[in-house]
Amino acid sequence: MRVLGVDPGLTRAGFGVVEQTGGRLHAVEHGTIRAQGDGVPEQLAALRLRLADVARRTTPDAMAIERLFVTRNQRTAIRVIRLCTLGP
């Protein structure tokens, strides 16, 4: 089984792909995706495209996304929470 884990953010996102083979885990790929764009919508669109590319390359069976639970920067936390609670 191969899993893609994502640590989301507004301007960058961390990711890691691990695979279980024969009861052992090993790292497949990891890195940081940096957003480009002047505003939050453009930055999120750029992050989405780059993360989709990671998913296409690594073909995960499952995906896990970290939930925001603690932050030092309250202003950033409020922006992330607002974006995460907006419905489609």
N, C-alpha and C positions, 0 to 999 in steps of 0.2 A: 504494500500500500504506500502511496506517495501523498504527502500532505503539504499544502502551501499555507504558511502562516504569515499574517500581515499585521504590522503595527502601523495603523493609519495616522495621518496628520494632514494639516492644511497645505503645507509647502513641501513636505517630504514624507515618504512612507518607507519603513523597513520591511523586508521580507526574507523569508527563509523557506527552503524546500527540503524536507527530510523524507527518506524512504526506508521502509522496513523490509528487510530481506533475511529470511531464515532466523527470525527472532532478534535481529540486530538492526539498530538504526544507524544511518549514515547521512551526512549532509550532501545534498545534490547541488544546491546553489543558494547564495544569500547575497544581500546587498541593500542599497538605499536608492530609492527612486526620488529624484528631485523634480519639483514642479517648475514649470515656466509659465509666465503670463503675468499680467498686471493686476488682475482681480481674482477673487476667490473662485468664481465660476470657471475661468480659464485655467487656473491652477488645478482644480479638481478634475477638469476634463483631461488635462495632460497626465495627471497621476493615473486616471482610469485607463488611458491608452497604454501607458507604459506597464501597468500591472496586467492588463490583458495580454500584452506581449510576453510577459513572464509566464503567465498561465499557458499560453500556446506553446512556448518553448519547453516547458517542464511537464506538461500534461498531468496535473495532479488528479488524484481520485477524490480528494476532499480539500476543503479550505477552512481555515480558522482565522477569525479577525479579533484582535484584542479590543476589549471594551474600555473606554475611558473611565477610570475610577479615582485617580489621584493626579493632581497637577500643582505645580508651583505658580504658574502664570494663570490667574483667574480670568483675565481678558481672553486669552486663547481658549481656555476651557469652555467659556460661555459660547464662543463662536463655534467650536466643534460640536457642543451639545445641541445648539440650535440647528446646525446643518444635519446632524444625525437624527433629529426628531421630526424633520420635515417629511411629510408623506409624499408618495409619488403622485 
